[in-house]
Amino acid sequence: MPPRAEELTPAQIKNLKHPGGKRPVKVAVGGVSGLHIQIWPSGAKSWVLRTRYGEWAERTRADGKIERGRKKREIGLGPYPDVLPGAARDKAREAKAKLEAGIDPIAERKAAQAALIASARRGMTFAEAWEKFAEQKVKEFSTERYRRQWRRTVELYALPELGKMAVQDIGLQDVLRVLTPLWDSKSVTAVKVRERVEKVLAYAAVQGYRKGDNPARWKGNLDMVLPAPSKVAGAENYPALQLDDVARWWQALQGREGMGAKALAFQAMTATRSGAIRFATWDEIDLKAKVWTIQPGRQSSKIPASDTPKRIPLTDDMVALLESLPRLDGSNLVFWAPRGGALSDATMGKVMRAIHEADLKAGGKGFVDAKTGEQAVPHGLRSAFRTWVAERTAFDGDLAEVALFHKVGSKVAQAYNRADQVEKRRHMMAAWGDFLNGKEAEKVVQIQGARHGRLCDY
């Protein structure tokens, strides 16, 4: 048995110095066998327990001799002077008692730390998880404007209800509190909120902040308690012009002056979004080829940066409108505000509202949506175009979807069929222009293609 170390007093331990060199040294302090104070070259000190535990066993040394002993263990007990000598001796006795009982103090400590971390993660709030998720997700978006819009849906509708809740505690009823007030009146927004809440909770699960099923999942979960968004009677659609009012509205628009009226006319003719119109630039437009090309990720185009360029065929009437526009020195914008820069988002809506109010003042019925009775808005022109294609023409519905920049077919079909059918769409948009001007839409004759066994337009 090795000699028992002399028990050092607190003053002696305090005065211990490193003897020199680059390696730490250990000095037995007595009181508990195996307890040492470790001194580093810098002068820092910490407590170490060197002991043996477990069953006695034999092993063969390198020189061939048989050695009998127990497993060695070196356990840190904390820094000095945070842990004073009396406390260090108590911790050493406790550690030795655990080893004798078959408990590894180091493994126990690691398990406790892991449990503490897991507990802290489970305590993370939805708002904290949202910030961590959003910080990475917004990098995928090409414009600051879309980043703000993307964040706003969650911050406006989800955070007030879920923000302070631990992600682990969020259940189906909590998600329903967020979605139910929106589902009937703002279904498009509600779908976006649901998708983003689902992704935040999925992120929290992957990061170890929550366990269990995702309460914002649609299939086999929310679809059991909420109607399909497409079936909701009050689905969030933009108020659209009625087809029987289109020619009358177009005629009223022709009597309006100003860049806002010109931009609204161009939006009606092309059936594009107002953002695409407001930030259109002359370098996007080829008047000779009669094509307007919008690049992916362009401001307010709603075309993702990962998508393909979108080409809009220009009819003779569209080209005539563009050629009539005044140019602004130093600006590449096609439609510009009186003080320079892009038109505001409200400009075209203001023109549309003025037309509606003027018609009411003249004794007319105004220009309202057939279902809701609300005044038609610029984005509703796209709905009017799509309804016209379906109800008044024989143009292929997919052709209209392409014109609206909507995805057509499955993802596999989209990957293989990248044709944008510009010339076919030019014919369709010319017919739409005739309809705006009060002419009856030309019917498209479709016959069976002999070579490919599919419908072809002639």
C-alpha positions as CSV (number, residue, x, y, z in Angstrom):
1,M,0.0,0.0,0.0
2,P,1.5,3.4,-0.9
3,P,2.3,5.8,1.9
4,R,-0.6,8.1,3.0
5,A,-0.1,11.7,1.9
6,E,0.3,14.4,4.6
7,E,-2.9,16.5,4.8
8,L,-2.1,20.0,3.7
9,T,-3.7,23.0,5.3
10,P,-5.6,25.6,3.2
11,A,-2.7,28.0,3.6
12,Q,-0.2,25.4,2.3
13,I,-2.4,24.6,-0.7
14,K,-2.7,28.3,-1.4
15,N,1.1,28.8,-1.4
16,L,1.9,25.8,-3.7
17,K,3.8,27.0,-6.8
18,H,4.6,25.4,-10.1
19,P,8.2,24.2,-10.1
20,G,8.8,25.2,-13.7
21,G,8.5,23.5,-17.1
22,K,5.6,23.2,-19.6
23,R,3.6,20.5,-18.1
24,P,1.2,20.6,-15.1
25,V,2.2,18.9,-11.9
26,K,-0.1,17.1,-9.4
27,V,0.5,17.4,-5.6
28,A,-1.3,15.0,-3.2
29,V,-3.1,17.1,-0.5
30,G,-4.1,14.3,1.8
31,G,-7.4,13.9,3.7
32,V,-8.7,11.6,1.0
33,S,-6.4,9.1,-0.7
34,G,-5.8,10.0,-4.3
35,L,-6.9,13.7,-4.0
36,H,-4.5,16.0,-5.7
37,I,-4.3,19.6,-6.6
38,Q,-3.1,20.1,-10.2
39,I,-0.9,23.2,-10.8
40,W,-0.5,24.6,-14.3
41,P,2.6,26.6,-15.6
42,S,0.3,29.7,-15.6
43,G,-0.3,29.2,-11.8
44,A,-3.9,28.1,-12.3
45,K,-5.0,25.2,-10.0
46,S,-7.7,22.6,-10.1
47,W,-8.7,19.5,-8.1
48,V,-8.1,15.9,-9.4
49,L,-9.0,12.6,-7.9
50,R,-6.8,9.7,-8.9
51,T,-8.3,6.4,-7.9
52,R,-9.0,2.8,-8.8
53,Y,-12.3,1.0,-9.0
54,G,-14.0,-2.2,-10.2
55,E,-13.1,-5.8,-9.8
56,W,-9.5,-7.0,-9.4
57,A,-8.0,-8.4,-12.6
58,E,-4.7,-9.6,-14.0
59,R,-2.9,-8.3,-17.0
60,T,0.4,-9.1,-18.7
61,R,2.8,-6.2,-18.8
62,A,5.1,-5.5,-21.8
63,D,8.0,-7.2,-20.0
64,G,6.0,-10.4,-19.6
65,K,5.3,-10.1,-15.9
66,I,1.8,-10.6,-14.5
67,E,0.2,-7.6,-12.8
68,R,-2.9,-7.7,-10.7
69,G,-4.9,-4.5,-10.1
70,R,-8.1,-2.5,-10.7
71,K,-9.2,0.0,-13.3
72,K,-7.6,3.5,-13.0
73,R,-9.8,6.6,-13.0
74,E,-8.9,10.3,-13.0
75,I,-11.8,12.6,-12.1
76,G,-11.8,16.4,-12.2
77,L,-13.5,18.0,-9.2
78,G,-13.4,21.6,-10.2
79,P,-11.1,24.7,-10.2
80,Y,-9.4,26.2,-7.1
81,P,-10.3,28.4,-5.3
82,D,-13.9,28.1,-6.6
83,V,-13.8,24.8,-4.9
84,L,-12.0,25.1,-1.5
85,P,-10.1,22.2,0.2
86,G,-12.9,21.1,2.5
87,A,-15.4,20.9,-0.4
88,A,-12.9,19.2,-2.6
89,R,-12.4,16.4,0.0
90,D,-16.2,16.0,0.3
91,K,-16.5,15.7,-3.5
92,A,-13.6,13.2,-3.6
93,R,-15.3,11.0,-0.9
94,E,-18.6,11.1,-2.8
95,A,-17.0,10.2,-6.1
96,K,-15.1,7.2,-4.5
97,A,-18.3,6.0,-2.9
98,K,-20.1,6.1,-6.3
99,L,-17.3,4.2,-8.0
100,E,-17.5,1.5,-5.3
101,A,-21.2,1.3,-5.9
102,G,-20.6,0.8,-9.7
103,I,-21.6,4.3,-10.7
104,D,-19.2,6.3,-12.9
105,P,-19.3,10.0,-11.8
106,I,-18.0,11.3,-15.1
107,A,-20.6,9.4,-17.1
108,E,-23.3,10.5,-14.6
109,R,-22.1,14.2,-15.0
110,K,-22.2,13.9,-18.8
111,A,-25.8,12.5,-18.7
112,A,-26.9,15.3,-16.4
113,Q,-25.4,17.9,-18.7
114,A,-27.1,16.3,-21.7
115,A,-30.4,16.3,-19.8
116,L,-29.9,20.0,-18.9
117,I,-29.2,20.9,-22.6
118,A,-32.2,18.9,-23.7
119,S,-34.4,20.6,-21.1
120,A,-33.2,24.0,-22.3
121,R,-33.9,23.1,-25.9
122,R,-37.4,21.9,-25.0
123,G,-37.9,25.2,-23.3
124,M,-37.1,27.2,-26.5
125,T,-40.1,29.4,-27.5
126,F,-41.7,29.5,-30.9
127,A,-40.5,33.1,-31.4
128,E,-36.9,32.0,-30.8
129,A,-37.2,29.0,-33.1
130,W,-38.8,31.3,-35.7
131,E,-35.8,33.7,-35.6
132,K,-33.3,30.9,-36.0
133,F,-35.2,29.3,-38.8
134,A,-35.9,32.6,-40.6
135,E,-32.3,33.7,-40.3
136,Q,-31.3,30.8,-42.6
137,K,-34.4,30.6,-44.8
138,V,-34.4,34.2,-46.0
139,K,-31.1,33.6,-47.7
140,E,-33.0,31.8,-50.4
141,F,-35.0,34.9,-51.4
142,S,-33.5,37.3,-54.0
143,T,-35.1,40.6,-52.8
144,E,-35.4,42.3,-49.5
145,R,-39.0,43.2,-50.2
146,Y,-40.0,39.5,-50.5
147,R,-38.0,38.7,-47.4
148,R,-40.1,41.2,-45.5
149,Q,-43.3,39.9,-46.9
150,W,-42.4,36.3,-46.1
151,R,-41.6,37.1,-42.5
152,R,-44.7,39.4,-42.0
153,T,-47.2,36.5,-42.4
154,V,-45.8,34.7,-39.4
155,E,-45.1,37.8,-37.3
156,L,-48.5,39.2,-37.9
157,Y,-50.7,36.1,-37.4
158,A,-48.7,33.4,-35.6
159,L,-46.4,35.1,-33.2
160,P,-49.1,36.8,-31.1
161,E,-50.6,33.4,-30.3
162,L,-47.5,31.1,-30.4
163,G,-44.6,33.4,-29.8
164,K,-44.1,32.9,-26.0
165,M,-45.0,29.2,-26.0
166,A,-42.3,26.5,-25.8
167,V,-42.2,24.7,-29.1
168,Q,-42.5,21.4,-27.3
169,D,-45.8,22.4,-25.8
170,I,-47.5,23.6,-29.1
171,G,-50.3,21.2,-30.1
172,L,-53.2,21.0,-32.6
173,Q,-55.5,23.4,-30.7
174,D,-52.8,26.0,-30.5
175,V,-52.3,25.9,-34.3
176,L,-56.1,26.1,-34.8
177,R,-56.2,29.2,-32.7
178,V,-54.0,30.8,-35.3
179,L,-55.6,29.4,-38.4
180,T,-59.3,29.3,-37.7
181,P,-59.9,33.1,-37.7
182,L,-58.2,33.3,-41.2
183,W,-59.4,30.1,-42.8
184,D,-62.7,31.4,-44.2
185,S,-61.9,35.0,-44.8
186,K,-58.2,34.9,-45.9
187,S,-57.6,31.4,-47.0
188,V,-54.6,32.2,-49.2
189,T,-52.9,33.9,-46.3
190,A,-53.9,31.1,-43.9
191,V,-52.3,28.5,-46.1
192,K,-49.0,30.4,-46.1
193,V,-49.2,30.8,-42.3
194,R,-49.8,27.1,-41.9
195,E,-47.0,26.1,-44.2
196,R,-44.5,28.4,-42.3
197,V,-45.6,27.3,-38.9
198,E,-45.2,23.7,-40.0
199,K,-41.7,24.4,-41.2
200,V,-40.7,26.2,-38.0
201,L,-41.9,23.3,-35.9
202,A,-40.1,20.8,-38.2
203,Y,-36.9,22.8,-37.8
204,A,-37.4,22.7,-34.0
205,A,-37.8,18.9,-34.1
206,V,-34.7,18.4,-36.3
207,Q,-32.7,20.7,-33.9
208,G,-33.9,18.7,-30.9
209,Y,-36.2,21.4,-29.5
210,R,-39.3,19.3,-29.7
211,K,-40.6,15.7,-30.1
212,G,-43.7,14.2,-31.5
213,D,-45.9,14.8,-34.5
214,N,-46.1,18.2,-36.2
215,P,-49.4,19.8,-35.2
216,A,-49.3,22.1,-38.3
217,R,-49.1,19.2,-40.7
218,W,-52.0,19.2,-43.3
219,K,-52.4,15.7,-44.5
220,G,-53.9,13.3,-42.0
221,N,-54.0,16.1,-39.4
222,L,-55.5,19.5,-40.1
223,D,-57.3,18.2,-43.1
224,M,-59.5,16.3,-40.6
225,V,-60.7,19.5,-38.9
226,L,-60.5,22.2,-41.6
227,P,-62.1,22.4,-45.0
228,A,-59.8,22.3,-48.0
229,P,-58.7,25.9,-48.9
230,S,-60.0,25.5,-52.4
231,K,-63.4,24.6,-51.2
232,V,-63.9,27.4,-48.8
233,A,-66.8,29.6,-49.9
234,G,-65.1,32.8,-48.7
235,A,-61.7,32.0,-50.2
236,E,-59.5,35.0,-50.6
237,N,-59.9,35.9,-54.2
238,Y,-59.3,39.3,-55.6
239,P,-62.5,41.1,-56.7
240,A,-62.6,40.7,-60.5
241,L,-64.4,42.4,-63.4
242,Q,-67.4,40.7,-64.7
243,L,-67.0,39.6,-68.3
244,D,-70.1,41.6,-69.4
245,D,-68.5,44.7,-67.9
246,V,-65.0,44.4,-69.4
247,A,-65.6,46.3,-72.6
248,R,-67.5,49.1,-70.8
249,W,-64.6,49.3,-68.2
250,W,-62.0,49.3,-70.9
251,Q,-63.7,52.2,-72.8
252,A,-63.8,54.2,-69.5
253,L,-60.1,53.5,-69.0
254,Q,-59.3,55.0,-72.5
255,G,-60.6,58.3,-71.3
256,R,-58.1,58.5,-68.5
257,E,-54.8,60.3,-68.8
258,G,-51.5,59.7,-66.9
259,M,-48.9,57.0,-66.4
260,G,-51.1,55.1,-63.9
261,A,-53.8,54.7,-66.5
262,K,-51.3,53.6,-69.1
263,A,-49.8,51.1,-66.7
264,L,-53.3,49.7,-65.8
265,A,-54.1,49.4,-69.5
266,F,-50.9,47.4,-70.1
267,Q,-51.6,45.2,-67.1
268,A,-55.1,44.5,-68.5
269,M,-53.7,43.6,-71.9
270,T,-50.9,41.4,-70.7
271,A,-52.8,39.8,-67.7
272,T,-49.6,40.2,-65.6
273,R,-49.2,41.2,-62.0
274,S,-49.0,44.9,-61.1
275,G,-45.4,44.4,-59.6
276,A,-44.2,43.1,-63.0
277,I,-45.7,46.2,-64.7
278,R,-44.5,48.8,-62.1
279,F,-40.8,47.7,-62.3
280,A,-40.7,46.8,-66.0
281,T,-37.6,48.3,-67.7
282,W,-37.0,49.1,-71.4
283,D,-34.1,46.6,-71.6
284,E,-36.6,43.8,-70.9
285,I,-38.7,44.7,-73.9
286,D,-37.8,43.8,-77.5
287,L,-40.2,45.9,-79.6
288,K,-38.8,44.4,-82.9
289,A,-39.4,40.8,-81.8
290,K,-42.5,41.9,-79.9
291,V,-41.5,40.1,-76.7
292,W,-41.2,41.2,-73.1
293,T,-38.8,39.0,-71.0
294,I,-38.7,39.1,-67.2
295,Q,-35.7,37.5,-65.6
296,P,-36.1,35.3,-62.5
297,G,-35.8,37.1,-59.2
298,R,-36.6,40.5,-60.7
299,Q,-38.1,42.9,-58.1
300,S,-41.8,42.4,-57.5
301,S,-42.1,39.9,-60.4
302,K,-43.1,37.0,-58.1
303,I,-40.8,34.8,-60.2
304,P,-38.4,32.9,-57.9
305,A,-34.7,33.2,-58.6
306,S,-34.6,29.4,-59.2
307,D,-37.2,29.6,-62.0
308,T,-36.8,30.3,-65.7
309,P,-37.2,33.7,-67.5
310,K,-40.8,34.5,-68.4
311,R,-41.6,35.7,-71.9
312,I,-44.7,37.7,-72.7
313,P,-45.8,38.1,-76.3
314,L,-46.6,41.6,-77.3
315,T,-49.5,42.3,-79.7
316,D,-49.7,45.2,-82.0
317,D,-51.9,47.1,-79.6
318,M,-49.4,46.5,-76.8
319,V,-46.5,47.7,-78.9
320,A,-48.5,50.8,-79.9
321,L,-49.1,51.6,-76.2
322,L,-45.4,51.2,-75.4
323,E,-44.3,53.4,-78.3
324,S,-46.7,56.1,-77.1
325,L,-45.1,56.4,-73.7
326,P,-42.8,59.3,-72.8
327,R,-39.3,58.3,-71.7
328,L,-37.8,59.7,-68.4
329,D,-34.3,61.0,-68.7
330,G,-31.9,58.9,-66.5
331,S,-34.4,56.2,-65.9
332,N,-34.8,52.8,-67.5
333,L,-38.4,52.3,-66.1
334,V,-41.2,51.9,-68.7
335,F,-43.8,53.2,-66.3
336,W,-42.6,55.9,-63.9
337,A,-44.0,58.1,-61.2
338,P,-44.3,61.9,-61.7
339,R,-41.4,62.5,-59.3
340,G,-39.3,59.8,-60.7
341,G,-38.9,56.2,-59.6
342,A,-41.3,53.4,-59.9
343,L,-45.1,53.8,-59.6
344,S,-46.4,53.0,-56.1
345,D,-48.4,49.9,-55.5
346,A,-51.6,52.0,-55.0
347,T,-51.4,54.0,-58.2
348,M,-53.2,51.6,-60.5
349,G,-55.7,50.7,-57.8
350,K,-56.5,54.4,-57.5
351,V,-57.2,54.7,-61.2
352,M,-59.5,51.6,-61.0
353,R,-61.3,53.1,-58.0
354,A,-61.8,56.4,-59.8
355,I,-63.3,54.6,-62.8
356,H,-65.7,52.7,-60.5
357,E,-66.8,55.9,-58.6
358,A,-67.2,57.9,-61.8
359,D,-69.5,55.2,-63.2
360,L,-71.6,55.2,-60.0
361,K,-71.8,58.9,-60.1
362,A,-73.1,58.8,-63.7
363,G,-75.9,56.4,-62.6
364,G,-74.1,53.2,-63.6
365,K,-73.7,50.1,-61.4
366,G,-69.9,50.5,-61.2
367,F,-67.5,47.7,-61.6
368,V,-67.8,45.0,-59.0
369,D,-67.1,41.3,-58.4
370,A,-70.1,39.1,-59.3
371,K,-69.8,37.0,-56.1
372,T,-68.8,39.5,-53.4
373,G,-70.1,42.8,-54.8
374,E,-66.8,44.4,-53.9
375,Q,-65.2,46.9,-56.3
376,A,-62.9,45.1,-58.8
377,V,-59.1,45.6,-58.3
378,P,-56.2,45.5,-60.7
379,H,-55.2,41.9,-59.8
380,G,-58.7,40.8,-60.5
381,L,-58.1,41.6,-64.2
382,R,-56.1,38.3,-64.2
383,S,-59.1,36.5,-62.9
384,A,-61.3,38.1,-65.6
385,F,-58.8,37.0,-68.3
386,R,-58.8,33.4,-67.0
387,T,-62.6,33.3,-66.8
388,W,-62.8,34.6,-70.4
389,V,-60.5,31.8,-71.6
390,A,-62.6,29.2,-69.9
391,E,-66.1,30.5,-70.7
392,R,-65.9,32.5,-73.9
393,T,-63.1,30.7,-75.9
394,A,-61.8,27.3,-76.9
395,F,-58.2,28.2,-76.0
396,D,-56.4,25.5,-74.0
397,G,-56.7,26.2,-70.3
398,D,-53.0,25.3,-69.8
399,L,-52.1,28.0,-72.3
400,A,-53.9,30.5,-70.1
401,E,-52.1,29.2,-67.0
402,V,-48.7,29.7,-68.8
403,A,-49.8,33.3,-69.6
404,L,-50.5,33.8,-65.9
405,F,-47.0,32.4,-64.9
406,H,-48.7,29.5,-63.1
407,K,-47.2,26.0,-63.0
408,V,-48.8,23.5,-65.3
409,G,-48.7,19.7,-64.8
410,S,-46.7,17.7,-62.4
411,K,-43.1,18.6,-61.4
412,V,-41.9,15.8,-63.7
413,A,-43.9,17.3,-66.6
414,Q,-42.6,20.7,-65.8
415,A,-39.0,19.5,-65.9
416,Y,-39.4,18.0,-69.4
417,N,-41.8,20.5,-71.0
418,R,-40.2,24.0,-70.8
419,A,-41.8,25.4,-73.9
420,D,-43.6,28.7,-73.1
421,Q,-45.6,28.6,-76.4
422,V,-45.1,32.3,-77.1
423,E,-46.6,32.4,-80.6
424,K,-49.7,30.5,-79.5
425,R,-50.1,32.9,-76.6
426,R,-49.7,35.9,-78.9
427,H,-52.8,34.7,-80.8
428,M,-54.7,34.3,-77.5
429,M,-53.6,37.7,-76.1
430,A,-54.6,39.4,-79.4
431,A,-58.1,37.8,-79.0
432,W,-58.2,39.0,-75.4
433,G,-57.3,42.5,-76.7
434,D,-60.3,42.3,-79.1
435,F,-62.5,41.3,-76.2
436,L,-61.3,44.3,-74.2
437,N,-62.3,46.5,-77.2
438,G,-65.8,44.9,-77.3
439,K,-65.3,42.5,-80.1
440,E,-66.5,38.9,-79.8
441,A,-63.7,36.5,-79.1
442,E,-62.5,34.4,-82.0
443,K,-63.1,30.7,-81.4
444,V,-60.0,28.5,-81.7
445,V,-60.6,25.4,-83.8
446,Q,-58.9,22.3,-82.3
447,I,-58.3,19.2,-84.4
448,Q,-56.6,15.9,-83.7
449,G,-52.9,16.0,-84.5
450,A,-52.2,13.1,-86.8
451,R,-48.6,12.8,-86.0
452,H,-48.6,13.1,-82.2
453,G,-52.1,12.1,-81.3
454,R,-52.8,15.3,-79.4
455,L,-55.0,18.4,-79.8
456,C,-53.4,21.2,-81.9
457,D,-54.5,24.8,-82.5
458,Y,-54.9,26.1,-86.0
